[in-house]
Amino acid sequence: MKQTILFRNLNYSAKVQSLLDSLSSYSDEQLNKKPADGGWSPIQILHHLAMSEELSLAYTRKKMGFSSDFEDNNLAAWARSLLLRISLHLPVRYAAPPAIDTDNLPVFATFTDTRVKWEQARADWTQFFEQMPDALANKLVYKHPRAGRVTWLQMLSFFNTHLERHRRQIFRQGL
């Protein structure tokens, strides 16, 4: 199970790198330009994605520091994960959790700094998974703000769907 998590994490990291590579030819001014509808700039979207991973890992580490007794994977977690992924495919705007909403996103940031921030979050997750005890591989440790506790594979599935949703948002803005 742990090898599957490491493999899926590697695949997800490759998708992050692909998105970052596809944006590397744009100027900081282009990437910081907000759309006409007042939404997030591409750089703010990248920060939102990076911060969601950073804060997820921070919460997970904190939770693991208080408890080592986690529930096994179950049908309810699978259903919550499925509903979350389906909801992210709908053409509906969702309010971001307060910690990663507009108030916590930079007004202006360089692409280089943003890339480093997200790549560090990816490296931290990779290190976490490599060092994670095998016994936690199929436990409900990660807690999504809306879907509740899910497995690592379900979390990575969410990260993938979340990335794809925001990738489409970036390129709808005319980049």
Backbone hydrogen bonds, N-H to C=O, Kabsch-Sander energy under -0.5 kcal/mol:
donor,donor_aa,acceptor,acceptor_aa,energy
5,I,1,M,-2.0
6,L,2,K,-2.6
7,F,3,Q,-2.3
8,R,4,T,-2.7
9,N,5,I,-2.7
10,L,6,L,-2.1
11,N,7,F,-2.3
12,Y,8,R,-2.5
13,S,9,N,-2.6
14,A,10,L,-2.0
15,K,11,N,-1.6
16,V,12,Y,-2.2
17,Q,13,S,-2.6
18,S,14,A,-2.2
19,L,15,K,-2.2
20,L,16,V,-2.7
21,D,17,Q,-3.0
22,S,18,S,-2.2
23,L,19,L,-1.1
23,L,20,L,-0.6
24,S,20,L,-0.8
24,S,21,D,-0.7
26,Y,23,L,-1.7
31,L,27,S,-2.3
32,N,28,D,-1.4
33,K,30,Q,-0.9
38,G,35,P,-2.0
43,I,31,L,-2.8
45,I,41,S,-2.2
46,L,42,P,-2.2
47,H,43,I,-2.1
48,H,44,Q,-2.5
49,L,45,I,-2.4
50,A,46,L,-2.6
51,M,47,H,-3.2
52,S,48,H,-2.1
53,E,49,L,-1.5
54,E,50,A,-2.6
55,L,51,M,-3.0
56,S,52,S,-1.4
57,L,53,E,-2.3
58,A,54,E,-2.4
59,Y,55,L,-2.5
60,T,56,S,-2.3
61,R,57,L,-2.8
62,K,58,A,-2.2
63,K,59,Y,-3.0
64,M,60,T,-2.6
65,G,61,R,-1.3
66,F,62,K,-0.9
66,F,63,K,-0.9
67,S,63,K,-1.6
70,F,68,S,-0.8
73,N,138,N,-1.8
78,W,74,N,-1.8
79,A,75,L,-2.5
80,R,76,A,-2.6
81,S,77,A,-2.5
82,L,78,W,-2.4
83,L,79,A,-2.6
84,L,80,R,-2.1
85,R,81,S,-2.4
86,I,82,L,-2.6
87,S,83,L,-2.5
88,L,84,L,-1.6
89,H,85,R,-0.6
89,H,86,I,-1.4
90,L,86,I,-0.6
90,L,87,S,-0.9
92,V,90,L,-2.0
100,I,97,P,-2.1
101,D,98,P,-1.2
104,N,101,D,-1.9
105,L,102,T,-1.6
114,T,110,T,-2.0
115,R,111,F,-3.1
116,V,112,T,-2.3
117,K,113,D,-2.2
118,W,114,T,-2.3
119,E,115,R,-3.0
120,Q,116,V,-2.2
121,A,117,K,-1.8
122,R,118,W,-2.4
123,A,119,E,-2.4
124,D,120,Q,-2.6
125,W,121,A,-2.2
126,T,122,R,-2.4
127,Q,123,A,-2.5
128,F,124,D,-2.4
129,F,125,W,-2.8
130,E,126,T,-2.4
131,Q,127,Q,-2.0
132,M,128,F,-1.3
136,L,133,P,-2.0
137,A,134,D,-1.8
139,K,136,L,-1.6
140,L,71,E,-2.9
141,V,139,K,-1.3
142,Y,150,V,-0.7
144,H,142,Y,-0.6
144,H,148,G,-2.6
148,G,144,H,-1.8
150,V,142,Y,-2.4
155,M,151,T,-2.1
156,L,152,W,-2.7
157,S,153,L,-1.9
158,F,154,Q,-2.2
159,F,155,M,-2.9
160,N,156,L,-2.3
161,T,157,S,-2.4
162,H,158,F,-3.3
163,L,159,F,-2.6
164,E,160,N,-2.5
165,R,161,T,-2.4
166,H,162,H,-2.1
167,R,163,L,-2.6
168,R,164,E,-2.2
169,Q,165,R,-1.6
170,I,166,H,-2.4
171,F,167,R,-2.1
172,R,168,R,-1.7
173,Q,169,Q,-0.7
173,Q,170,I,-0.8
174,G,171,F,-1.0
175,L,170,I,-0.6
